Amino acid sequence: MSVFDPHAFYIYVDGSALKNPGGPGGLAGILEHPSESDEESQKIFQEGYFATTNNRMELRAVVKALEYIRKNARDLRAIRFVVVTDSMYVWQHHNVAQYWKDNNWKGEDDKSIENPNVWSEFLTARSKTGVPVEFTWHKGKKTDILKAVDGLAKAAAYRPTQIDIGYRPGKIGNSHMEKGGISTLYHATGQTEKIQIFRKAYITDQEYKIFFTLYSETEKKITEKCYTYTSPEIAVQLHRDHRYEVIFNNRDRVTRIGFHREPDHT
């Protein structure tokens, strides 16, 4: 957290998903005027989305705050803003977003990062504020204003009106690995791999999301939980709990199945 600045405007933001991932979500922001002002804190935005994730709502709330600053900083005669979030996802990554963009939206491990379209919106909005903006983290629901913005975000999730453009639906299934964990986007570079399917999710008429584990022939076990994308023609041939040899292109997509499905007897 930063040292409190009595001359700065503070924007407290929060995002929420009622069912994460894939359920309705909401976001909200409250503006707090500088200490010397007699103005009361006020809600400056509140939106609900039909389907999203918690992280996307937290990040979109910050984007909305930055857009508000760009539009209103001059009228407020503001010289500095502080955006307060309770999201560790946003707080831990906001300083590396430019690196991700410069690295074709890949992290240090060269795997594609989540939510690139919202991070791109974040970078654009941050560059256009016109005044200094600091970001800080504060544990949620610890003050009246944090409780208030949390309540607004949750209330918005119950009244969705917006589509979260860029969100790809599909719930991650249970892990088939010895240890749990979240599936990550598989970084494909044109190679052939043996995979074991544990879920398929419809995205559009042209695309399916495939959740799978990589299978190691040498270790005779699955080693990593990932997801990728493919066409409906390929997806219809992939069945849960079966292993396949598949061929990827260099854009994180399965393009061919090397041989027929092979029942899992392990």
Secondary structure, 3 states (H helix, E strand, C coil): CCCCCCCCEEEEEEEEECCCCCCCEEEEEEEECCCCCCCCCEEEEEEEECCCCHHHHHHHHHHHHHHHHHHHHHHHCCCCEEEEECCHHHHHHCCCHHHHHHCCCECCCCCECCCHHHHHHHHHHHHCCCCCEEEEECCCCCCHHHHHHHHHHHHHHCCCCECCCCCCCCCCCCCCCCCCCCCEECCCCCCEEEEEEEEEEEEECCEEEEEEEEEECCCCEEEEEEEEEECHHHHCCCCCCEEEEEEECCCCEEEEECCCCEECCC
